[in-house]
Amino acid sequence: MTMRYDFDEIVDRRHTDCLKYEMMRQQTGRDDLLPLWVADMDFRTPPFILRTISERLQQGILGYPFKPARYDGSIISWLGRRHGFSVEAEAIHYLPGIVPGLAFAVAAFTEKGDGVLIQPPVYHPFHHVVTTSGRRLVESPLKLTEAGRYEMDFDDLESKLPECRLMLLCNPHNPGGFTWPADVLERLAELCDRYGVTVVSDEIHADLTLPGHRHTPFATVSPVARRISLTMMAPSKAFNMPGVVAAYCVVSDAALRERYFSFLDGNDLAFGNIFGYEATVACYSEEGEDWLNQMLQYVDANIDFTRQYLADHCPGVSMLRPEASFLVFLDNRGLGLGSQRELVDFYEQQARLFLNDGSMFGREAEGFMRLNVATPRAILAEALGRLSEAVRRLS
């Protein structure tokens, strides 16, 4: 019998040393704001994950871990049935987080002064792993269409890729939350191959693909894409366990694999987190898939609720409809505020909400704020009610 999970349950996360509340207090000095910013969920971590970790604790010794064969097997099975991504065990390597994995790739495949391309607006650590390592940041901004989707500017890409050694791809996109079509990824692969650019595809949001949409792993679109790329994934985002380090990479090409895995192993990064191994296996089970499907249905309904509420009660505020995320990018340009600082102040001082400032993803996202809707409907309704009242006072 299928277990039904309660995503309407409100779990009080205050005073639990979670980033969501403590960082808000640190930055604002306030406790009255409703935080819907950082990308974890307000839902309980699935019981099968907690049970698995508890069972591991019952062994009584937290010694050095050894990667179990079922770890690779669970990843191979999951990627094949969930995303049509066929991989072999030798292509998989544990990572101590997606962002560290990106930083390691920058270090392994480039030298100081080399160009690394990103496509803003994009997940903000993409900027940091390049600039803090002494590499040269090269930007090819995405274009926002009237239909509310970001598109790649291939003319701009072709003008800038010749000066780069590496590209960091966000697939699915964050903060826009959309999936890249296969033909777009195939065209990108051909272009990167032409100019000798290795692609690192951050696909941590893959498992957050919403009903009616499909995620396409970059490495699956063509033999060329498979040969020139590294794919980075993790169950931690989709199964609400970011406190458990459980990321991994898939590198199919032998030459790229040798270079990257040698870098990881040479820096003593071969062994994973004792709980990360076990939790990954639990996530990628039939029980995990059932929980994930139920969660995605709930989040999808929250997204529809948000869109309708904004249309009915918040003139001047609209949203980009995500396809693979519980993060909603709010377009506030219709409010007529004079600057991004005024917009952030409006959300914090008037709406009493703590969201992500859109400009952190790039100057192209000024006028936007990022809202996390992976929360019980009652909390989301309260947040939107606060926003509606603030918009009413603004007019």
N, C-alpha and C positions, 0 to 999 in steps of 0.2 A: 504493500500500500504506500502510495506517495505521501511523503510528509509535507504538510503545508506550513510555510514559514510566515511569521508575523512581522511584516515590515512597518506596520503602524505603531508598534511598541516604541515608546519614548524612553530612551536610556539616558540618564543624567551623566554627562561626561565632564561636568565641572569638577575641578579639584582632583583630577586623575592624572595630572602631569602629561596631558596630551597637548600636542603642538597647537591644535585648533584653538584652544582657549588661552593657553599660557603665552603664546606669541602675540595674540590679540591684546592681552593685558599689558605685555611688555611694550608694545608699540603705541598703544593708545592710553594706557593707564585707566581704562574703563572696564566695567563688568556688565554694563547694561546693553551692550551691543549683541546682536544675534550673529554668531560667526557661521557663515556658509561660504568658506573660501577654500582652504587646503583640500587636496584631492584624496580624502578618505571619507568613509561613509558613517552615518549615524546609526546604521543597522548593526545589530550584534554580529560579531564574527561568527561564521557558520559553526554549528555545534560539532560537526565531524572534524573540523580543524582543532578546536579546543580539546576534543576527546583524544585525538591523535597525539597532541603535545602532552596531555596529561598522562597518557599511557607511556610515552617515552620518559617522562619524569619518574614514573613509578619504577623504572629500572634501577634508580638510586645512584647512578654514577653518570656524570656529565663529562665523559672522557673525550679524547680526540675522535672525531667522527670519520667514518670511511663511507664513501658514496655507495649506496646500495644499488644493485642492478635494476631494481624496480623504479629507481628515480629516472634513469634514462628511458626506460620502457614506458613510463607514464607520460613523459613528454612526447615521445615518438607517437604513441597512440592518440594523444590529445590533439597534436598538431595535424595529424592525418585526418582524423574524423571531424574535427571542428573547423579546420581551415584549408584542407586539401594540400597540406604542406608535407611532403615526404622527406624525412630526414633519417640519418643513420646515427648510431650512438657515438661514433668517433667525431661527429660534427658538433657535439654538444659540450659546453663547458660552463660550469657554475660561475656566477658573477656576484660580487658583493654589492649589488645594486645597479640599476640601469645607468644612473649618472656617473658613478665611478667607471662603469664599463665604457661609456662614451669618452671619458677622460683618458682611459687606458688606450683606446683606439687612436685618439689624437696623438698620444705619446708614441705608440707603436708604429704608426704609418706616416708620420710627418716629422719634420725637423723645425727648429725655431725659425720663424720668418716665413714658413710655408703658408699658403692660403688654404683656409677651410671654409667651405660654403654652407650657409644656412639660409632658410627662407622665412623671414619674419612676416607677420607676427608668428612667433613660435615659442614653445616651452622655454622659459628664460634660462635654465642651466645650459642650453645650447650655446648661448653667448659666453657664459662664464668658463666653460671647459676649454674654449678656444683662447680667449683673451688672457686668462690667468696662466696659460702654459707658454706664452711667448709666441704663439702663432698669430697669423694675420687673419682677422675676421673679414670674410667676403659675404656680402648680403645680396640676395636676389629676392626682393619682396614679392609676396603673393598679391594677386589682384582680387579685390572683392567685387563680385558681380552684382547686378541689380537683383538677381534671384537669391542673393544671400548666401553665396558659396565662394570660397577662395579657389582661385585657379593659379597654376604655375604660369609664369611669363617665360616661355621658351626662348624668345628672342634675347631677353636679358640673360637667361641662363647660359646660352651659347656664347655670349660675349664675355662671361665671367669664369666659366669652367676652365678655360685654358690656363688661368693663373692659379688653379687650385690642385691640391693633391688628394683632398678628402671632402666628402659631402656628408652632412648630418641630415638625415631625412626623418621627419615626424609622420609616421604612418600607423594608425590613423592620426589625423592632425589634432594638435592641442595648441591653442585653445578653441579652434573652430569646431572641433568634434566631428568632422566629416571623414568619410573614407575616400581614398584615392582610387579612381577607375583603373582597371588593368591596362587599358591602352595608354593612359597617361604615364603610368609607371614604366611600361615597355619603352615608350619614347624617351623617358628620362634615362633608362638604362643604356640605350643606344648612344645617347649624347655623352654620358659619363664615360662609357667605354672608349668613345672616339678620342677623348682628351685625357685618358689615363687616370680617371678619378675613381677612387674606391668609395663605395656608398655604405654608410652605417645607418641601418634602418631601425629606429626606435619604435617597436611595435607593442609597447606595454598596454595600450588601449585596445588591442585586437579583440580580447575577450569581452569587451564592453560594447561590441557591435549590437545595435538594437534590432528588434524584430523588423523584418522587411528589408534589411540591409545586409551587405556582405563585405567582410574584410578580405583584401587581397594581399597576402605577404609579398613583399617586393621580390624576393628570391624566386617566386613561382611564375613570374610573368614571362620569362624567357631564359634560355641557357646563358645568355650574356649576363642577365641580372643575377643569376645564381653564382656565376663565376667572379663577379666584381664586388660582392656584397657580404656584409655581416649583418645578422638579424639579432636584435636584443629584445627579450621578452621576460615576463614574470607573471605568476599568478597573484601576486600581492595586491595589485590595484583592484582587480575584478572580484577578489574574494575577501576584501577588506582586512588584510593583515600586513599593512606596510611596515609595522614594527618587527615583522619577521623577515629577515633578509633572504630572499628566495629568487633572485634573478638568474638568468642564464643567457648564453648566446648560442647561435647556430651559425656555423661557418662551413659551407659545403666545399668550397674550393681548397684544395690541399695546400697550395702555396700561401694563401691568406691565413689559413688555419695554423700552419706551422709558425708563421710570423707572430700572429696574435696570441696563440696559446703559449708559445715560448715566452712571450713577454709576461703573461699572467703567471705562468709557473715559475719564471725567474724571479718574480716578486712575491713568491710564496702565497699565491692566491688560488692554489689548486684545490684546497679543501673548503667545503662549504659549511654553512651553519647547520648544527645538529638538528635544529627544529625546522630549518628551511627545507632540507631533504624530505623529511617526513610530511610536512605540511603540503609540499608540492604534490606528492603522491596522492594525498587525501583530496586535494582540489581537483585533480585530473581524473577523478573516479566518476562512476555513474551518479553517485550521491552528490558529488560536487557539481556535475552538469545540471542536475535537477534544481539545486539551489540557485545556480547561476541563471538559469532560464526564468525562474520565478522572480528573481531580483530584477532582471532586465525588463520584464513585463511591468513591474511596479514603477521602475524608473521611467520607462517610456510613458506611462500614464501621468507621472509627475511632470514630465516635459510638456505633454499636451495640456495639462492643467495650467502650467506656467504661461504657455503661449496664449491660451484663452483669457486668462486673468489679465495679462498685460494688455491685450486688445480691448478688453471691456473696461478696465479701471486705471490704466497707466498711459494716458496719451503722451507721446514723445519718447516712449520706451518700447523697443521691439527686441527681437532675439533672432539669432541664427539657430535653426533647428538642427541639433546634433544628430549624427548617424551612428556614432560609436563613442559615447561618453555619457557620464552623468553630470558633466560640466556644461553650463549654458552660457554662451557669450551674449551679453546684453548690449544692445546698441542704444545709447542714450543721446545720440547727436540731435535728436528731435527736441530735447529739453531746452536747447538754446543757451546752455551754460558756456561761460567764456573760456574756460581752460580745463585741463585734466585735474588740476588741483582743486578747482571748484567742484568738479564732479565727485571726486573722492570725499571731499568735505560734505557734499550733499548727502551721500550715502551714509556717512558716519554720524554727522551732526543732525540731519533732518530725518532720515529714514531709520537711523539707529541699526544699521547693518554693517557687518565687516565682510567685504568681498575682496576678490583680487582686483587690483588696479590694472586695467587693460594695457596700460602703457608699459608694464613690466615685460610684456611679450614683444615689444617693439613699438617705435613711435607710430607705426602704421595702425596701431590699435588704440590710439587716443580717441576718447569718446565712448569706449567700451568698458564694461566691468564683467568679471566672470563669477557666475553663481553656481554653487554646488547644490543640485537637487536630489542627491542621494540621502534623503532624510525623510522621516515620517511626514505624511501629508499635512498633519496638523501644524508642524513646525514650518513647513513650506508656506502654508496658508497664512500663518502669522507674519512671516517675512514679507510676503507679497502685500499683505494688508498694510504693513508699515510703509512699504514703498508707495503704495497707492495714496496713503494719507499725505506723505511728503510731497508727492507730485501735485496733489490737490492744493496744498498750501503754496507751492511754487507758482501756481497760476493765479 
